[in-house]
Amino acid sequence: MAVLIGTRDGVFRIATVPVTDAELVIDSGDTPRIRTFPTIDGVFAATKSGLYRSTDDGQTWENLSVPQDEVYSVVASPDSECIYAGTHPAHLYVSTDGGDHWRELDGFQDLPSRDQWHTPRHRNEAHVRSLSVHSETPDRVIAGVEVGGVHLSEDQGETWTERRDGVHDDVHHVLVLGPDEYVASCGDGLYRTRDAGQSWTRLDTGLDHRYFREAFTFDGRLYAAAARSSPGTWRGENGADAMLVESTDDGDTLETTSYPGGPDEVVLAWTAIDGDVLAGTNDGRIIRRDADGTWTDAGHVPAGIRSLSA
């Protein structure tokens, strides 16, 4: 089974773990998301030069021509009828024919806070950083906006409700644990909701680190990683000062663990392969969690890792 790796320079494909050879398969530039979905064929790469799809294990790719070039997120509905794409600037599009044609979901622009969404270091505009659905709520779409908060639609993206009260508005990723339970990784904290965002609980109150990029769950264990501050500080005198945490109770308690590359390197991406968890860091390192719970070095790719998919 191949692993597809979204990096700052495009998408790499590796055939084995540990890494023996990494092939650049899309020269697409920055690639925030690589994703597969249970009900739709292929793998999707959301990149700053478009949304790409491969149906041959990442060997060849087709640009699906989303109206905005900079695609930050993608998700497919559980019935495979809809593919949603989130972009920069923050717009949302849907395709009902497998990506051949796209329609903007204009209701997303009608949210009351829309005029407040902006990210100073991204041309003072926001982007849809995360899109999620759950099989038990197939018409519900959950969107995380950097910077703009969490928002929810119950009608396949036509109309929207804000779920941003109680969660930091710099949203990097929303992990769906159940139909109403989500974990949001934010620029200032890790948050959980058990009522579809109507209320939020902060999970990182016992930690010194506040900058979370993405959480992951596998085999009953929650994984998350954080840096002490935002990426602009990671190359300074003190480095990223990063940490990796694990939880067996959905985040109620977070236990720190050591890992190759830490604390200088930040884990930004996750996937699972052959029953093991893989993670990727901002310096291009891949690490693997062994059966005894220790993390080992599994090799490098030539650019900082942004996303992973097995």
N, C-alpha and C positions, 0 to 999 in steps of 0.2 A: 504494500500500500504506500503510495506516494504521500509526502507532506508538502503542502503549498504554503509558501511563506511570503506574506506581504511586507515589503520593506520600504525604506525611503527612496529606493532606486527602482522599484518595480516588484514583480512577482518572481520568486525563485522556486524551483522544484527540486526536491531531494527524494531519492528512491530508498534510502536506508537511514536508519538512526542507530548508532552515531553517524554523523554526516561524513560521507566520503567524497562527495562531489555535489556542487550546487549549480544548477543550470538556470540562467535567467530566461524565463519563458514569456514574460511581457515587460517590455521597456516602457512602463506606464508611469514612472515617477512614484510619488508617495501613494501608498496603498493602505488606507486605514482599516479595511475589512476584507477578509476572505471567509466565505461562508458556504455551507451546504445545508440542504433542507430535506427532511425525510420524504416529502411527497412530490418532489420535483427533481428531475434529472440534472446532474451537472454540479459544477462549483462556480460561485460568483465572486468576482473581485471588484470591490468598490474602490476606485482610484481617482486621483486628481485629474486624470485625462479621460475618464469615462467609466461606465459599468461594463465589465467583461464577463463572458460566460464560456466555460469549457465543458464539453461532454466526453472528453477522452482522457480523463485523469490528469488534466492540466497540461497536456502537451501542445494543444492548439486552442486559440481563443478567438471569440467574436465580440466586437464592440456592439452593445445593444442600443446605442444612440439615445441615451437619456437626454432631454432637451438642455439640461445644464451639464457642462463638462466635468465639474468637480463633484464627484459622487463620494459621499462619506459613509453611507450606510445602505443596507439592503435587507429585505426580509420577504419570505413567501408565505402566503396564507396556508393554513393546514389542509385546505381542500385543493391547493395548487392552482386555484383560479386567478389569484392576484399576486403580482410581484410589485413590491413597493420600493422606491428608491428615494433616499434623502440626500440633499445636496448642499453645497455652499455657492451662493447665499442660501439661507434656510428656506427651501421649497421642498415640496413632497409630490412625488409622481407615482402613478399606478399604471401597470400594464395588465390587461386581461387576455393577451394572446401570446404569452411566453416571451415578451420583450420586443415584439415587432413594432408595436405602437405604444405611445405613452400619453397620458392625460394628467394635467396638473390637478391636484386636490386643493381647490381654491379655498375651501373652508379652513385649512391650516393657517392661512394668512389672516383670518378673522378673529384669532384668539386675542383677548383683551390686552395681553402683555406684549403683543408682537412688536410694537414700536420700541420696546426696551431691549430687545435682543441684540447683542453686539459683542464682539471679541476684539479688543483694541489691536492685538498683534496679528489679526487676520483681516486686514483692510477695514477694521471696525465693523465687520459683519459677523453674523452667526452662521452656524451650520447644523444640520440634523446629524448628530454624531452617532446616534443609536436608534435602531428600530427593532421591535420585538413583537411576537404574538405567542399565544398559548393555544394548544389544541382544544382545550375545553371552552375557550372563548374565541371562536374562530373569526368573529367579526370585529374583535377588539384589536386595535393597533396602539402600541405604546411607543412614544417618540421621546428621545432625550436630546435636548438642544444645548450646544455649547456656543454662547452662553445664553440661556433662556429657560431652563427648567425642564420638568417632565410634563407631558401632555398626553391625553388619552382620547381615542375615538371608539365608539361602540358600533359604528355603521360603516366599517371598511374605509375609514379615512375621510368620509364626506363632511362630518361635523366633529368638533373637538371641544374638550373640556380641560381646563388647566388642573394639574395635580402638582403644582410647584410650591405650595405652602408647606413649610416645614422641612424642605430639602434644599440644599445649596443649588444655585441656578447654573453653576458651571458643571454641566452634566457630560461625562465622558462615555458612560456605558450604563445600560439598564439590563441586569440579568434577571430573567423570569424564572422563578423557582416553582410557581404554581399559578393557577388562574388569577389570584389576587395578591400573590406574594412576589415582590420584586426587591432586588438589591441594586442601588444606584451608587456608582463610583463617581465621585465628584472632585473638583479642584480643592474643595475644603471639606473632606469627610467621606465616610462610607455610611449609607443610610438604607434602612429596610422598611418596607410597608407590607402590611398583611390585609389591607383593605383597598387595594388597587389605587394607592396614592392619595386617599383622602386624609391619611395621617402618616407621619414618618417617624422612625426611631433612629437616632444616631448610634452606630455600632462601635465607633473608634474612640470613644471617650477615654479609654484607658491607655491610648497610644500617644506618642509625641509627634507622629507623622500624620500629615493631613492631606497630601496630594495623592489621590487614588485614580488609577486609569481604567482598570477592568477587573471584575471578579469572575470566578469560574466555579462550577460545581461538577463533581464526578464521584460516583460511588459513595454518596452520603457525606462527602467532605467539601467544604467551601474553601476556596483559595482566593486570596487577594494580595496585592502588593502596593506599596506606597513609597513615596519619596518625602523628604522633609518639606520640600517646596517645589515650585513649578520648574519646567525644563530649562528655563533661562539660567538657573543656578547650578545645574548638574555638572558643568565644566569648570566651576569655580574652585577656589582653594579647598573647600570642604567636600567637593563632589556631590553626588546625589544623596548620600547618606540614606540609602534605600533599605527597605525591609520587606520580608515576605511573611505572610501570616496564613494559618490554617484554622479551620473551625469544624467541629463535628456537631454543632447545635445551631446551624443556620446563622452564625455570626454573633450569638449571645456572648460567647467567649472567643477571643482571638489569641492564638498562641504563635509567637514568632519562631522562625526556623532559619537556620543558616543555609546558604546556597552558593554555588560557584558564581563568581562575579560580584557578589554582594560584599559590602554595601555600595560599591561604586556604580554598579549597573542596576537599572530598574527593570523589573519584569513588566512587560507591556502587553503580552499576548499569551493565549492558552489554547491547548487542544488535548485530545486523548487519542492514543494509538496503542493497539494490542493490550488494552487494559491498564496502560500507564499514562500518567499526565506528563505532557510536554509544556514547557514555557519558553518564551523568547524575550531577550533583553534589548535595550536601546543600543547596545554595542554589537549586536548581531550574534550573540551567544544563544545556543539552545541548551536547555537543561532538562533533565529527566528525573522523575521521582521513582526511585526504586521500591521494591516490595517492602523493604524494611523502613521506609519513610524518609530515607536520606535522598538528597538531591545530588546528581552527578552531572558533570560536563558532557554534553553530547555533540559538541562541535560548533562551528561558526559558519555564518554566511557573510558575504562581503559588505553588508549594509545593515543599519539599525532596523530591528524587527518591529513591525507595527501590528501584525495579525498572523494567525496560524490556522490551518485547517488540514485535518488528516482525511 
